[in-house]
Amino acid sequence: MHARLSEIMDFVEAQRASLLQSLKGVPTDRLRRRTATDGWSVAEILDHLQKVETGVARLITKRVAKAKEMGLGDETSTASVLSSLDEYQAELESATLQAPEPVRPRSDADPDAALHALGDSREALRTAAMTANGLAIGEIKHTHAILGELDLYQWLIFLGQHERRHTRQIERTLKSLSE
């Protein structure tokens, strides 16, 4: 895998490992419980995460296919792009965001089904990343509702950061449920 894509995918995979670690040994019934009526349960967070990841995988697959048809060239740089969204990190960490309708979780999200779906969405993302391997995907842009225009590297970075943010939310939720 190309160095840039490999670095980003390693980051994304590390965030997933952290997420799964935060769920180790937690009884399923706790994953269904909310700490507040307007908050999400852990199962709902997992459902949201898989919806977002599925959408990003589709976006990458679609945009890369179109760019290939248009003659997108090979990636020539190996410089890291991992810090390219750092300027938005503080804002995203502190903001209370409303998920757009297509990625809002089901209120009856089942933890086991959501975890299974997360496995499927990760496979779709890995497949999408492989279709982009070696291509100059920094040239492919798509608008994010909050962050504005991002290239496909940044979309992958966003995905990892998004999962990290929600892992922290899961940890806070689980801690609150045990108090």
trRosetta pair geometry for C-beta under 8 A, 3 or more apart (Angstrom, degrees):
i j d omega theta_ij theta_ji phi_ij phi_ji
1 5 5.4 -113 169 91 104 108
1 6 4.3 135 99 -73 112 95
1 9 7.0 -47 154 30 160 144
1 129 7.7 11 -140 142 130 109
1 130 7.7 -85 -104 -105 103 67
1 133 5.5 -97 -134 -129 71 119
2 5 4.7 70 66 20 93 107
2 6 6.5 -166 84 -13 40 92
2 75 5.4 74 -166 60 156 140
2 78 7.8 -143 177 -108 84 79
2 133 5.6 164 -2 -164 98 68
2 134 5.0 166 -51 -78 122 47
3 6 5.7 -58 -140 38 25 113
3 7 6.3 27 161 -21 63 105
3 78 4.2 35 61 -148 145 98
4 7 6.0 -57 -153 32 27 109
4 8 6.6 17 155 -11 62 109
4 75 6.2 -123 27 176 132 153
4 77 7.0 58 -54 98 133 82
4 78 6.4 -148 -43 -141 84 43
4 79 7.6 20 -87 69 107 44
4 80 7.2 165 -117 -119 73 35
4 81 5.9 38 -153 11 111 109
4 138 7.9 -58 161 -43 160 113
4 153 6.4 -51 158 -115 118 130
5 8 5.9 -59 -149 41 33 108
5 9 6.0 28 157 -16 68 110
5 75 7.9 180 -24 -1 103 166
5 129 6.0 145 -175 -174 117 101
5 132 6.5 166 -110 103 139 102
5 133 5.8 -138 70 -111 166 65
5 134 8.0 -61 5 -30 141 38
5 137 7.6 75 -81 27 108 132
5 153 7.7 -114 -89 -109 63 89
5 156 7.9 63 -138 45 69 174
6 9 5.9 -57 -140 41 27 107
6 10 6.2 33 157 -24 63 105
7 10 5.8 -53 -150 32 27 113
7 11 6.7 29 150 -18 61 104
7 80 6.0 -105 135 -122 168 88
7 81 8.0 137 82 40 128 70
7 82 5.8 -97 139 -56 119 118
8 11 5.5 -53 -155 33 35 114
8 12 6.4 34 149 -18 68 105
8 81 7.2 -16 -65 71 117 96
8 82 6.4 -169 -87 -92 71 82
8 153 6.1 -149 -67 -157 158 79
8 156 4.7 67 156 112 132 130
8 157 5.9 -83 -138 -68 109 76
8 160 7.3 -153 -174 -16 73 140
9 12 5.3 -49 -143 38 38 113
9 13 6.1 38 155 -19 68 105
9 126 7.5 85 -147 -113 128 72
9 129 5.7 88 -86 -167 126 162
9 156 7.1 -49 -72 -180 61 137
10 13 5.8 -54 -144 40 29 110
10 14 6.3 34 153 -24 63 105
11 14 5.7 -54 -149 32 29 113
11 15 6.7 30 152 -20 62 102
11 82 6.2 151 -50 -133 153 116
11 157 7.0 10 95 -120 147 68
11 160 4.8 32 127 -155 97 169
12 15 5.8 -54 -156 31 32 112
12 16 6.8 31 148 -17 63 103
12 125 7.3 -134 153 143 149 142
12 156 6.1 -73 -57 177 135 91
12 159 6.0 18 -121 97 115 107
12 160 4.2 -111 -94 -77 61 105
12 163 7.4 88 -151 26 67 142
13 16 5.6 -51 -151 34 37 112
13 17 6.5 40 150 -21 67 102
14 17 5.6 -49 -148 34 34 113
14 18 6.5 37 151 -19 64 104
14 160 7.6 41 58 -152 84 121
15 18 5.6 -53 -151 36 33 113
15 19 6.4 39 150 -22 65 104
15 160 4.5 164 -8 -157 146 77
15 161 7.8 -108 -97 -58 153 20
15 163 4.3 105 144 91 128 120
15 164 4.9 -87 -130 -59 114 82
15 167 6.9 -154 -172 -21 80 140
16 19 5.4 -50 -149 34 35 115
16 20 6.3 30 156 -15 67 105
16 118 7.8 160 -140 163 108 115
16 122 6.4 64 -115 -106 157 138
16 163 6.5 -28 -71 163 59 156
17 20 5.9 -56 -147 40 30 108
17 21 6.2 35 152 -24 64 107
18 21 5.6 -53 -146 34 30 115
18 22 6.6 34 154 -24 63 103
18 164 7.0 31 78 -113 144 74
18 167 5.4 39 118 -163 104 165
19 22 5.9 -57 -157 28 30 111
19 23 7.1 17 151 -12 62 108
19 49 7.6 134 -145 -160 156 170
19 163 5.9 -69 -53 173 135 105
19 166 7.5 20 -112 93 117 93
19 167 4.6 -114 -92 -95 73 110
19 170 7.1 83 -144 29 77 154
20 23 5.8 -63 -157 37 38 109
20 24 7.2 62 146 -50 65 85
21 24 5.7 -24 -159 -13 41 117
22 167 5.6 156 -5 -164 153 91
22 170 5.4 102 126 104 140 122
22 171 5.3 -90 -146 -73 130 88
22 174 7.2 176 167 9 95 150
23 26 5.3 -91 -163 28 55 122
23 31 7.3 36 -140 -95 106 124
23 42 7.4 143 -106 172 101 139
23 115 7.7 177 139 -97 168 125
23 170 7.3 -44 -67 163 85 141
26 30 5.4 -108 177 74 95 128
26 31 6.1 105 123 -57 118 95
26 42 7.5 -21 130 84 152 173
26 174 6.2 -74 -115 -129 139 131
27 30 5.0 94 69 2 83 103
27 31 7.6 -150 101 -9 47 86
28 31 5.5 -55 -155 29 41 115
28 32 7.0 37 151 -20 68 103
28 111 5.2 -168 -147 56 83 141
28 112 6.8 -10 -126 -42 129 95
29 32 5.9 -55 -158 31 39 113
29 33 7.0 41 149 -30 66 105
30 33 5.7 -53 -152 23 40 115
30 42 7.3 30 124 18 74 135
30 174 6.8 64 150 -128 124 82
30 177 5.5 128 -157 132 100 151
30 178 8.0 19 -141 -64 140 82
31 41 6.6 89 154 157 47 106
31 42 4.3 -87 -147 75 69 119
31 43 4.9 95 143 -50 92 87
31 46 7.7 5 -175 -4 118 134
31 111 3.9 60 110 -91 142 143
32 41 5.4 -3 -177 178 25 156
32 42 7.7 -53 -38 50 21 85
32 43 5.3 14 -96 -5 54 138
32 109 7.9 -174 -120 82 72 73
32 110 7.9 -12 -94 -126 106 42
32 111 6.4 -98 -57 -30 77 109
33 41 5.7 143 74 -124 21 111
33 177 5.7 114 90 -123 128 131
34 37 6.7 100 113 -97 142 24
34 39 5.2 152 -167 79 101 89
34 40 6.8 -129 -115 155 99 11
34 41 4.8 -82 -69 -67 69 80
34 44 7.9 17 -86 11 98 134
35 39 5.4 -19 57 70 81 152
35 173 5.5 -146 -19 -140 123 74
35 176 4.4 25 -119 112 142 139
35 177 6.2 -111 -82 -62 93 77
36 39 4.0 85 54 -1 93 112
39 173 7.3 175 151 -108 133 110
40 44 3.8 -133 -166 92 99 125
40 45 5.1 126 118 -55 130 77
40 48 7.0 -24 -151 -16 163 136
40 105 6.2 89 -139 36 125 139
40 169 7.8 35 62 149 111 132
40 173 7.8 -65 86 -93 70 151
41 44 4.7 100 51 4 73 101
41 45 7.2 -131 97 -4 42 84
41 109 7.0 -172 69 61 111 110
41 173 7.4 137 -153 178 36 145
42 45 5.5 -51 -150 33 36 113
42 46 6.4 38 151 -19 66 103
42 111 6.8 27 99 -107 98 111
42 170 5.2 75 -125 -136 96 93
42 173 5.7 176 -64 99 85 140
42 174 6.7 43 -69 -62 135 91
43 46 5.7 -54 -151 36 32 112
43 47 6.4 35 150 -21 64 105
43 105 7.8 143 117 175 65 143
43 109 4.1 169 137 105 98 103
43 110 6.3 -107 -162 150 134 6
43 111 4.2 -92 -98 -71 102 71
43 114 5.4 158 -162 4 70 149
44 47 5.4 -50 -147 35 35 115
44 48 6.4 39 152 -20 65 103
44 105 3.8 140 -165 100 77 154
44 106 7.3 -143 -118 67 80 47
44 107 7.0 3 -99 -118 123 35
44 109 4.7 157 -85 24 52 140
45 48 5.6 -53 -151 36 32 114
45 49 6.4 35 151 -22 65 105
45 105 7.0 -64 -53 -48 18 153
45 166 5.2 163 -174 -174 113 114
45 169 6.1 -179 -119 99 146 120
45 170 5.6 -159 90 -75 158 93
45 173 7.5 -167 -19 4 143 156
46 49 5.6 -51 -147 33 32 113
46 50 6.6 27 157 -16 64 103
46 105 7.9 82 62 -118 50 136
46 109 6.9 160 66 158 90 138
46 111 6.6 82 37 -135 152 61
46 114 3.7 96 109 143 116 130
46 115 6.2 -33 -176 -64 147 59
46 117 7.9 119 144 63 95 103
46 118 6.0 -74 -171 -47 94 129
47 50 6.2 -57 -151 35 29 105
47 51 6.6 29 152 -19 63 107
47 105 3.8 103 84 -137 117 103
47 106 5.7 -109 179 28 160 80
47 109 3.9 -110 -35 -122 141 139
47 114 4.6 -81 -65 -115 69 118
47 117 7.3 41 -120 68 58 144
48 51 5.8 -59 -152 35 31 111
48 52 6.4 28 155 -17 67 106
48 99 6.1 -95 -142 -109 123 163
48 103 5.9 72 -154 159 75 85
48 104 6.9 -28 -104 -150 98 23
48 105 4.4 -68 -50 -53 84 101
48 166 7.2 -164 87 -123 117 151
49 52 5.9 -55 -148 37 31 109
49 53 6.2 26 157 -15 66 110
49 118 6.2 19 100 -107 111 110
49 121 7.9 168 126 75 73 154
49 162 7.6 160 -123 126 81 103
49 163 6.0 78 -143 -109 121 83
49 166 5.8 -163 -75 88 113 161
50 53 5.7 -55 -142 42 33 110
50 54 6.0 39 157 -23 66 106
50 114 6.3 -165 -3 -163 134 70
50 117 4.2 67 -179 122 166 104
50 118 4.6 -110 -80 -80 106 60
50 120 7.4 51 -156 62 121 89
50 121 4.4 175 -153 -11 77 147
51 54 5.8 -52 -145 35 28 112
51 55 6.5 28 154 -18 61 107
51 102 7.0 178 170 138 123 70
51 103 4.3 163 114 -134 122 70
51 104 7.9 -39 75 40 166 22
51 105 7.3 -161 0 -87 134 60
51 121 8.0 -86 -44 -97 15 151
52 55 5.8 -60 -154 37 30 112
52 56 6.4 26 153 -17 66 106
52 103 5.1 59 -69 -146 75 138
52 159 7.0 168 133 -126 106 83
52 162 6.2 -116 138 133 156 151
53 56 5.7 -53 -145 37 34 109
53 57 6.3 37 155 -21 66 105
53 118 7.2 75 39 -138 149 66
53 121 4.0 95 97 150 116 128
53 122 6.7 -19 162 -70 149 54
53 124 7.6 125 136 69 92 108
53 125 5.7 -61 -179 -52 99 130
53 159 6.2 93 -106 -155 74 121
53 163 7.8 41 -68 -69 114 116
54 57 5.7 -54 -149 35 30 113
54 58 6.5 30 153 -18 64 106
54 120 7.9 15 -89 108 106 93
54 121 4.5 -85 -61 -120 77 108
54 124 6.2 42 -123 72 64 153
55 58 5.7 -54 -149 36 32 111
55 59 6.2 35 152 -22 65 106
55 102 7.1 99 -85 125 139 124
55 103 6.6 -67 -10 -80 146 113
56 59 5.4 -50 -146 35 34 116
56 60 6.4 33 156 -18 66 103
56 125 6.7 23 93 -109 102 106
56 128 7.8 169 123 86 69 163
56 155 5.7 169 -147 161 107 109
56 156 7.3 136 166 -89 132 50
56 158 7.8 -170 -110 81 139 103
56 159 5.1 -139 68 -80 178 129
57 60 6.0 -54 -148 36 29 108
57 61 6.3 29 154 -18 64 109
57 121 6.5 -167 -7 -168 140 71
57 124 4.0 78 157 126 163 101
57 125 4.4 -104 -85 -80 108 58
57 127 7.3 56 -163 60 117 89
57 128 4.4 -173 -155 -17 71 145
58 61 5.7 -57 -146 38 30 111
58 62 6.0 24 160 -15 67 111
58 124 7.7 -7 -50 160 65 130
58 128 7.7 -89 -45 -91 17 141
59 62 6.1 -62 -146 40 24 106
59 63 5.9 11 164 -9 65 115
59 142 6.0 176 -174 110 123 175
59 152 7.9 -177 124 -117 100 92
59 155 6.6 -125 101 -174 135 158
60 63 6.2 -62 -136 44 24 102
60 64 5.8 22 166 -17 64 114
60 125 7.6 76 33 -140 143 63
60 128 4.0 92 87 166 121 125
60 129 7.0 -4 147 -69 157 49
60 131 7.3 138 135 65 96 111
60 132 6.0 -66 180 -40 110 134
60 137 7.8 12 -144 -152 94 142
60 152 5.7 105 -116 -151 88 119
60 155 6.8 -173 -69 94 97 139
60 156 7.6 54 -82 -64 139 95
61 64 6.3 -61 -143 38 19 107
61 65 6.4 20 159 -19 59 110
61 124 8.0 -64 -38 177 133 90
61 127 7.6 14 -87 110 116 94
61 128 4.6 -90 -55 -116 84 97
61 131 6.1 73 -120 46 66 155
62 65 6.0 -59 -151 34 26 110
62 66 6.5 20 156 -13 63 109
63 66 5.8 -55 -148 39 33 110
63 67 6.1 32 154 -19 66 109
63 140 5.0 119 151 177 120 132
63 142 6.1 -94 -82 -51 152 126
63 152 6.4 -174 94 -79 137 123
64 67 5.6 -56 -142 40 31 111
64 68 6.2 38 155 -24 65 103
64 72 7.7 -96 -151 42 59 158
64 128 7.3 151 11 -171 138 77
64 131 5.1 128 105 120 149 107
64 132 4.8 -112 -103 -83 143 83
64 135 6.6 124 -144 66 102 158
64 137 6.7 -30 -96 -106 98 112
64 140 6.9 -60 -81 -68 56 172
64 152 7.3 75 -64 -112 92 167
65 68 5.8 -51 -150 31 29 113
65 69 6.8 31 151 -18 61 104
65 131 7.2 -24 -60 165 76 140
66 69 5.7 -54 -156 33 34 114
66 70 6.5 24 150 -12 66 109
67 70 5.5 -60 -147 44 35 108
67 72 3.8 31 155 -39 99 138
67 135 7.1 114 110 168 128 141
67 137 7.6 134 75 -111 168 67
67 139 7.4 133 -146 91 135 101
67 140 5.1 -68 -67 -88 149 120
68 71 7.7 62 -179 -62 30 15
68 72 5.8 -60 -80 32 39 106
68 135 7.3 -74 -80 -110 86 150
72 135 5.4 44 123 -166 121 116
72 136 6.1 -153 177 52 95 88
72 137 7.8 45 174 -82 146 52
72 139 6.6 173 -139 74 103 128
72 140 7.1 -9 -113 -57 145 105
73 76 7.8 -5 128 -31 117 101
73 135 7.4 141 97 -151 32 68
73 136 5.2 22 78 3 78 128
73 139 8.0 61 43 12 85 155
74 134 5.6 -40 -140 161 90 85
74 135 6.4 -88 -120 -111 40 39
74 136 6.4 78 118 -33 18 90
75 134 6.0 -152 22 -176 99 32
75 135 6.0 64 -31 107 90 16
75 136 4.7 154 -86 -82 59 57
75 137 7.2 -30 -72 9 115 70
75 138 7.5 96 -118 6 101 102
76 136 7.1 0 1 -87 76 112
77 138 7.9 -12 48 11 124 150
80 83 6.9 57 125 6 110 90
81 84 4.7 -9 180 -22 79 129
81 138 6.8 -159 -91 -95 159 121
81 153 4.7 22 99 146 149 147
81 154 7.4 -94 151 -63 120 70
81 157 7.3 -121 119 -46 90 139
82 157 6.4 162 -142 -112 49 123
83 86 4.7 -11 -172 -25 77 126
84 153 6.9 62 39 109 150 114
84 154 5.6 -96 102 -92 124 98
84 157 6.5 144 57 27 95 168
85 88 5.3 -51 -178 40 79 111
85 89 6.6 106 126 -54 81 84
85 147 7.4 -20 -137 -146 107 149
85 150 7.8 13 -89 -124 112 119
85 154 5.7 129 -59 -148 109 94
85 157 5.1 169 5 116 130 128
85 158 6.1 168 -104 -73 165 72
85 161 6.5 -118 101 -17 140 156
86 89 5.3 -30 -154 -10 44 123
88 91 5.4 -67 -165 47 58 114
88 92 5.6 51 144 -21 88 111
88 147 5.6 2 -121 -118 163 108
89 92 5.9 -64 -146 41 28 106
89 93 6.0 26 160 -21 67 111
89 161 6.8 -117 -112 -149 88 138
90 93 5.8 -56 -144 36 28 111
90 94 6.3 7 165 -3 65 113
91 94 6.5 -72 -146 45 22 96
91 95 5.8 22 163 -29 64 118
92 95 6.0 -53 -130 29 26 112
92 97 7.7 -10 -145 -35 68 136
92 146 7.7 111 -97 121 94 143
92 161 6.9 56 103 143 154 124
92 165 6.6 -90 141 -83 104 150
93 165 6.5 -146 -106 -113 62 106
97 146 6.9 -39 -127 -78 131 153
99 103 5.0 -114 180 92 112 93
99 104 4.9 148 97 -84 118 66
99 105 7.8 58 71 -11 163 71
100 103 5.7 59 65 28 80 96
100 104 7.3 -128 98 -35 34 86
100 145 6.3 155 -49 -35 131 170
101 104 5.7 -40 -143 1 33 117
105 109 5.2 -33 173 -47 113 140
106 109 4.8 135 70 -64 87 76
109 113 7.4 -145 -172 73 64 106
109 114 5.3 43 176 -61 109 128
110 113 4.0 62 77 18 110 112
110 114 6.3 177 81 -16 53 86
111 114 5.7 -58 -143 37 27 111
111 115 6.3 27 159 -18 65 106
112 115 5.9 -53 -148 36 30 110
112 116 6.4 31 153 -18 63 106
113 116 5.6 -54 -149 38 32 113
113 117 6.2 33 153 -19 66 107
114 117 5.6 -54 -145 39 31 112
114 118 6.4 38 151 -24 63 102
115 118 5.5 -47 -149 30 33 115
115 119 6.9 38 150 -20 61 98
116 119 5.7 -51 -159 30 35 114
116 120 6.7 33 146 -15 65 104
117 120 5.4 -52 -150 38 38 113
117 121 6.2 37 152 -20 69 104
118 121 5.7 -51 -141 38 32 109
118 122 6.3 35 156 -22 63 104
119 122 5.8 -55 -150 33 29 111
119 123 6.7 30 152 -18 62 103
120 123 5.7 -53 -152 34 33 111
120 124 6.5 33 150 -18 65 104
121 124 5.5 -51 -150 36 37 114
121 125 6.4 39 150 -21 66 103
122 125 5.5 -51 -147 35 35 113
122 126 6.4 38 153 -20 66 102
123 126 5.7 -51 -147 35 33 112
123 127 6.4 34 153 -18 64 105
124 127 5.7 -54 -149 37 31 112
124 128 6.3 34 151 -20 64 106
125 128 5.5 -52 -146 37 33 113
125 129 6.3 35 153 -21 66 104
125 159 7.4 167 -134 159 143 163
126 129 5.6 -52 -148 35 31 113
126 130 6.6 33 152 -21 63 103
127 130 5.7 -54 -152 32 32 112
127 131 6.9 33 150 -20 63 100
128 131 5.8 -53 -156 30 35 110
128 132 6.8 23 150 -10 65 108
129 132 5.7 -65 -154 43 36 107
129 133 6.7 64 145 -56 66 85
129 156 7.2 80 -98 -108 108 138
130 133 5.3 -17 -152 -17 41 121
132 135 5.4 -103 -168 46 57 114
132 137 4.8 18 -168 -63 120 143
132 152 6.4 -146 -135 132 151 147
136 139 4.8 37 125 1 103 116
137 140 5.1 -42 -157 26 63 115
137 151 6.6 132 135 161 68 100
137 152 3.9 -69 165 63 113 127
137 153 5.9 135 97 -42 101 77
138 151 4.6 38 -151 155 46 159
138 152 7.3 -111 -75 45 29 78
138 153 5.3 -5 -85 -1 78 124
139 151 6.9 62 5 -137 11 123
140 151 6.1 104 69 -157 55 77
140 152 4.8 19 78 -21 112 115
141 149 5.1 5 -173 -172 121 104
141 150 6.9 153 -148 80 70 30
141 151 5.5 -51 -90 -93 65 61
142 149 7.5 156 80 -145 19 63
142 150 6.4 -30 66 66 68 78
142 152 7.3 62 10 -76 109 71
142 155 6.7 21 57 -67 115 136
143 148 6.4 -57 -144 -174 81 37
143 149 5.3 -41 -96 -88 69 60
143 150 7.5 121 -125 16 21 74
144 147 4.1 12 81 50 132 95
144 148 6.3 2 55 45 84 21
144 149 7.6 176 15 -86 76 9
144 150 5.0 37 -18 -2 116 122
144 155 7.4 177 -69 -102 114 81
144 158 6.7 -159 -104 -118 153 169
147 150 5.9 38 104 -52 123 116
147 154 7.9 -155 128 153 146 125
147 158 6.9 -131 9 -104 159 134
150 154 3.9 -132 -168 96 102 126
150 155 5.3 132 117 -58 127 72
150 158 6.5 -10 -153 -28 167 137
151 154 5.1 95 53 11 66 104
151 155 7.3 -118 105 -9 36 88
152 155 5.2 -42 -145 28 42 117
152 156 6.7 43 156 -17 65 98
153 156 6.0 -59 -161 35 33 109
153 157 6.4 31 146 -17 68 107
154 157 5.3 -51 -143 39 39 113
154 158 6.0 47 153 -25 68 101
155 158 5.5 -48 -147 34 31 116
155 159 6.6 38 150 -25 61 101
156 159 5.5 -48 -153 28 34 116
156 160 6.9 31 151 -14 63 101
157 160 5.8 -55 -155 37 35 109
157 161 6.3 30 151 -14 68 109
158 161 5.7 -61 -146 42 31 109
158 162 5.9 37 155 -26 68 108
159 162 5.6 -51 -144 34 27 115
159 163 6.5 26 156 -16 61 105
160 163 5.8 -56 -149 36 30 109
160 164 6.4 32 152 -20 64 105
161 164 5.5 -52 -147 35 34 114
161 165 6.3 38 152 -22 66 103
162 165 5.7 -51 -150 32 30 113
162 166 6.5 19 155 -9 64 107
163 166 5.9 -59 -146 44 32 105
163 167 6.2 42 151 -28 66 102
164 167 5.5 -48 -147 28 32 115
164 168 6.9 34 153 -18 61 100
165 168 6.0 -56 -162 32 31 111
165 169 6.7 32 143 -18 64 105
166 169 4.9 -46 -147 35 44 118
166 170 6.3 52 150 -24 68 97
167 170 5.5 -48 -150 33 34 114
167 171 6.5 36 150 -19 64 103
168 171 5.6 -51 -149 35 33 113
168 172 6.5 33 152 -17 65 104
169 172 5.8 -54 -149 37 32 110
169 173 6.2 33 152 -21 65 107
170 173 5.6 -55 -146 37 30 113
170 174 6.2 27 157 -16 66 107
171 174 6.0 -54 -143 38 28 108
171 175 6.3 30 156 -19 63 108
172 175 5.7 -56 -147 37 29 112
172 176 6.2 30 154 -20 64 109
173 176 5.7 -58 -149 37 29 112
173 177 6.4 27 154 -19 64 107
174 177 5.7 -54 -146 36 32 111
174 178 6.5 24 157 -15 64 108
175 178 6.0 -64 -151 38 30 105
175 179 6.7 34 152 -31 64 105
176 179 5.9 -51 -151 21 33 114
